[in-house]
Amino acid sequence: ICFLLFAVLYIVSYFIITRYKRKADEQEDEDAIVNRISLFLSTFTLAVSAGAVLLLPFSIISNEILLSFPQNYYIQWLNGSLIHGLWNLASLFSNLCLFVLMPFAFFFLESEGFAGLKKGIRARILETLVMLILLALLILGIVWVASALIDNDAASMESLYDLWEFYLPYLYSCISLMGCLLLLLCTPVGLSRMFTVMGQLLVKPTILEDLDEQMYIITLEEEAIQRKLNGTSSTLENQTVELERELEKVKSKKTNLERRKKASAWERNLVYPAVMILLLIETSISVLLVAFNILYLLVDETAMPKGSGGPGIGNASLSTFGFVGAALEIILIFYLMVSSVVGFYSLRFFENFTPRKDDTTMTKIIGNCVSILVLSSALPVMSRTLGITRFDLLGDFGRFNWLGNFYIVLSYNLLFAIMTTLCLVRKFTSAVREELLKAIGLDKLHLSNNPRDSETKPSANGHQKTL
């Protein structure tokens, strides 16, 4: 069963990566073999990330199914042993991908072989293995120095010699904490950014807008840029490239306007408001659950992620509302994951990290797979820490040391609630502020903090308004 689930995830991950991978990298030579091996390792990592995302939803729905049909013959394969095994395998493969496969794929892709050796795959593998050994020694030395500075006693130093039982779980606990901190930064930004993303995907209502006039203006702009492009000399490459970019932008705007014109009244006036209201409800429920979890942490010790042992799989429902509550928890977990990914690529530091269709190098694919693996591995921990679900973390996920620290867990909940509220307030009040400035006539002074709002925009008559 584990193999079948992973095979499905691997196939889906392969199609996703090949959709974004640069086609120019596909040659039949030594580099092509290296690229293919790196592609397989990246696909494996992405499949493990998808499995880590599905851990909590699959466990929650399995618990409700076992509770509803305890003696059903056809679900005998679904039991606590399988769920515990999935959690242990996800933890093991996450460690394997994060500390072995992805560093190997990166160094193997960048390797050329040591000087003096015969060039080939073997020389590149040898260089990659040497780099991995040096990297492991470097990380081990850093941890030893950190342990000597923070906890200088004989027991902590001797425990570092036990690599499998202490060193790797301790290191993975630190990586998980970093992933949760990254989620704390990305998720509030993504929750506010989701409204903009869905607004771009859906057709907005046409209120006080004349689509025919806008279509006429865009057509005139396209024809003007096309005439400039035809009249430009081929020697002026910079000007030609700039005009081609402008032409692509105008064509994109024209395509969006055509889509809005062809959309039905139901799609324009019903789907868009319904989706926006649904996003607002889901975000509000997430913030309320975190607020209630803060109160639970203050009055009840069992609310800690590492505090309770749990009733076991299939013994009791973890939600007050039964199957409906479990379904709501699953929806919120997926919503938080999607929002965290959107927020991750919305941050300025990671904007250039966004993969592009048929134009993403293998190095960038490896970086994206590592980032998604860190986020997905921290998602079950974040969901349990914030009180989105009461399902206890199984396997090595529940053994993280910092989960038992009351001050870290409480601070995490408070920061998430405050940052999410501030992002949402800023999102909605910024729109109101812009409309007020436009109504007063102060929009020309560029009082907005958003640099995109300061760009020149075509007015209704087609002329450019600038300060």
N, C-alpha and C positions, 0 to 999 in steps of 0.2 A: 504494500500500500504506500509506504514511504517512497519507494522507487517510482511508482506510477505518478504520484503527486509531483515529485521532483522532475520527472521526464516532461510532464506538461509545462511546468514553469520554465524548464530549460528551452523548450521549443519556442515558447512565447518570447522569452528573453532574446533568443537568437534572431527572431524576426525584427524585434525592436532595434537591436544594435545594427543589424545589416541595413535597416532603413536609414540610419544616420551616418553610417560609416562612409568615408570618402571612397568613391569608386576608383579614383586614380591610383590608390594603393594596391590594386589587384594586378600584380605582374607575376609571371612564372619564373621566379629566380629565388635566391637565398632570402632576400627581404620578404618575398611573398610568403615563404614558409614561416618566418618569424612573425609576420603579421597574422597569419592564420592561427598560430599557437596562442598568440596574445588575444586574438578574438575569442577562441574557445575558453580561455581562462577568464576573460571579462564576462562572457556569457554565463559561465558557472557562478561568478560572483553576483551578477544581477539576479540569477535564479535564487540564490541563497537570500538575497535582499528581499525578493518577493515572498519567499517562505517565511522570513522573519516578520514581515508585515501581516501575513495571514495567520500567525500563531494565535494571537488573542481572539480574533473573530472566530476562527475554527474551533478553539477550545470553548468559547462561550456558547456557540450554537450546538456543539457536541454535548455539553453539559445539559442544555435544555432538552435536547432530543432523548438523551438517556433518562432524564427525569420524567418525560412524557411517555416513553415506551420502554420501560425497564426490562421486559421479558420478550421483546420482539426478536424473532429468530434472524431477521434480515439485517439487523444492526449489531449483531454480536461482535463483529470486527471492530466496532467503535467502542473502545474502552479506555480506562485510565492508563493502561500500559502503553497504548499507541500514542496518546497525547503526551505523556512524559517522554516517550522516545523521540517524538517530533521536536520537543523543546531542547532535549539534549543534543540532537543532531544539528539543529539550527545554531546552537551555541558553539558546537565543535566546528562546523563548517565556517561560521563567522570568524572564529579565531584563525582557521586555516587560510581563508581568503585574505584576511586583513594583514596577517604577519608573514605569510609565505607566498601565496599565489600572486597577489597583486604586486608586491615588490619584485618578485621574479619576472612577471610580465613586463614591468617598466624597465628594469635593468636589462632584460633580454632584448627589448626593443631598441634600447640605446647602445647596446654593446657592439663592439667591432672586433673583439679578439685582442689578446695581448700581443705586443710587438715581438717579432721573432718567431711566433707560432704560425703554422699554416692556417690561412683563412678558411672559415667554414662554420658549420653549425656547432661542431664540438668546441671550437675555440670560443665562440660566443657563449655557449653554456658554461664553460669553465670560468670565464670572466664574470658571468652572472652569479655563479655560486660563490666565488671569492667576494664579490660585493655584498651578497647576502650575509656571509659570515662576518664581514667587517661591520655591517649594519647591526647585526645581532649583538656583537661585542660592544658596540657604541651604546646601544640602548641599555644593555645590562650594566655597563659602567655608570651611565646616568642614574639608573635606579639605585645602584649601590650607594652612590654619592648622596642622592636624595634621602635614602633611608638612614645614612649615617648622620645627616644634618637634622632630620626631623625626629627620628626614633633611634637614638644611639644606645642600643643594648645588644647583648649577645644573642638573644632569642630571635630578634628581627633579622640580624645579619645571617644567622644560621638558616633561617627559613628561606632565604633567597637562594640557597643552594638547591632547594627542592623545586626544580623548574616547573614540573607538571602540576603539582598540587598547590603551589603558592605563587610562583613567579608569573606564569601565564594568566591565571585568574585575576591576580592583582593588577597586572598590566591591562587586561581586558576590562577590569572595573574602572580603571582610569580613563580608558578610551570611551567606555559607556558614559561616564560622567561628562566627558568632553562632548559626546554626542547629544546628551540631554541639555547641556548648556547651549549647543548650537541650535537644537530644537526650540529652546527658550527664546532665542533670538529670531529664528526664522518663522515660527508658527504665528505669533501675533502680527508680524508684517504680512504673512500670507493670508491670514483671516481677513485683513482689511483689503488686501490686493485681490482677493477672490471676486469681489464685486466688480472691479474693473475688468478682470479677465472674462467673467461671464457676460459682461456688457459688450465686450468685443466679439464674443462667439455668437451671441443672440442678436436678433433684430430688435432695435429700440423702437418704441412708439413714435410716430411722426406727429408731434405736438407743435403747432405754430412753425412748421417747416414746409418749405416748398421744394420737394425733391426734383421736380422738373427744372426749376431754376438752377439748383445746384448741379444737376446733370449737364445743363447747358454750359455753365461756367467751367466745369471740369473738362468738357469736350473742347472748349476754346483753349484752355491751358495745354491740353495734350497736343492740339494742332500747332500751337505756337512753339512748343518745345521741339516738336518733330521738324518744323521748318528750320529752326535754329540748328538742329542736329544735321539736317541735310546740307545746310549752307556752311557748316564748319569744315575747315580744312583738316585733312587726315593727319597733318603734322602736329596739330594742337591736341595732343593726347589727353592732357589734364582737363581741358575744357570739354572734350568729348565724353570722358568718363563721368564728369560732373553732370552733364546734360542727360546721360543715360540713367544715372541714379535718380534724377528728378523725374524723368519719364516713367521709371518703374514705380515711384511713389504715386504719381498721378494716376497711373493705370490701376494701382491697388485701390486708391480712393474711388475710382470709377467702378471697379468691380463691386465694392461694398455698397455703393449707391444703387447699382443695378440689382443687387440682392435685396436691398431694402424695398425697392419698387415692386419686385416680383413676390415678396412675402405677402401672405394672406393677412386679413384683418385679425384673425384669431392668434396667429403667430406674433403679430406686432403688439397687440393690445392685451393679450392674456398670458402668454408664455413668459415674456420678460418680467412683468410685475410679480408673477407667481414664483419664479426662480429667485428673484431678489428677496422676496419675503421669506422664502424657505432658507436662504443663506443667513438672513438676519436671525431667524428663529434658532437655527443650529448654533450660530455663534453665541447667542444669548444663553442657550441651554448649557453650552460649554463653560461659560463664565459663571453661571449659577452653580453648576456642579463643583467647580473649583472653590467657590465661596463657601458652599456647604462642607466641602472637605476640609477647609481651613478650620471651621468650627469643630468638626469631628476630631481633628488633630489636637485641638486645645483641650478637649474634654474626655477623649477616649484614646487609650494607648493602642488598641487593636486597629486603629485607622492607619497606623504606620505601614508602609509597604512591606517591611520585614517583621511586623509585629504579630500577625496572625497566621496560624497554620492552615486554616480553611477546612471546610467540611468534607472535601474530597470531590472527585468527579462523579456526577450523577446522583449525589445524595441530597442536595438542596439547591434551590434556585438562588442565584447570587443577586437577583434584582427584585425589588419590591413589587414590580408590576409584571413579573413572570416573563413570558415569551416576548411580550411587547417591549418591556424594558430592556431585555437582552438585544432585541433588534435595534433599539435606539442606541444602545452602547456601541454596537457594531458600526452603525452609520456614523456616529461621532468619531470613532477611531479612524475610519477611512477618510472622513472629512479633515481630521487633523493631519493625517499623512499627506493628503493632497495639498493642503494649505502650507504645510512645512516645505514641500518641494517647490511650490510657487514662490513662497517667501525666500527660499534659498537662492533661487535664480533671479529674484528681484533685488537682492542686495547688490550694492555697487561693486563690492569686491569680487562677486561671482557673476557679474553680468556678461563678461566675455567668456565665461565658462559654459554658457548655454550651448548645447549641441544643435547643429543645423543639419537639415535633411541632406543626405548625400555629400556633405562637406565637413565632416568631423574626423580629425586625425585620430589614430589609435591612442596616442598619448593622452589626448583630451578625453577619449572614451574611458580609458583606465582611470583617470581622475574623477570622472563622473560616477563610475561604478563604485569607487572607494567612498565617495561622498554619500551616495545613496545607501551603501551598506552601513555606514556609521549612523545615518539618520534612521534607517529601518530597524537596526539592532537596538537603538535607544527608544523606539516608539513604544514597545510594550512596557518598558520601565517608566517612561513619561506618563503613559495612560494610567498606570497603577499609582504613580506618585501623585498625580493630580486628582485622583478619585473618579476618573471617568468610568472605571470599572472596578469591581471588588474581587475580580478573579486574581488569585495569588500567582505571583511569578514562580514558574517551575524551573527545575534544572539549575544551571549556573546563573541564570538571570536573577534569581532570588538570593544569590550569595554575595552580591556586591556590598562592600563594607559601608559605603556612605548611605545606603538605604536605611540603616538603623540609627542614623544621626538625626535627631529631632529638629535641630536648628537648620540643617541643610534642607530637609524636606519642607519645613514650614516656609523658609525663605524662598524656595523654588515655587511654591504655590502662590505666595504673595506677589512675587515678581511677575509670574505669568498672568495673574488677574489684573494687576496694575498696568502692565505693558499692553495687554489685549484691549483693555478699556480705553487707554490713551490712544492707541492706533485707530480704534473705531471712532472715537470722538473726533480725532483729527481728520479722519477720512470724511465724515459727514459734515462737520463744521467747515471744512475747507471748501466744499461745494457751495454751502450757503454763503460763505464769505466772498467767494468769487462772484456769485450772483448779486450780492449786495454792492460790491464794488462796481460791477457793470451797470447796475441800476443808478448808482450815484454818478457814474462817469469817471471814476478813479482808476479804472482798469488800465488806462494808458500809462499810469505811473509805475507799473510793474511792481506792485507791493507784494505780490505773491512770492513765496519761498520756492516754489516749484520752477526750475529752470525751463521746463517745457512750456510753461504758460507764457514765457517772455518771448517766444518765437513769433515771428510775423505770421499772421493768418489772413487768408483772403476773406474779405467782407462780402456782403450779399451782392454788391454790384461788381465784384471781380477785382477791385483794386486792393493793393496791399496797404494796410494801415500800420505805420511805424511811428515811434516816438520821435 
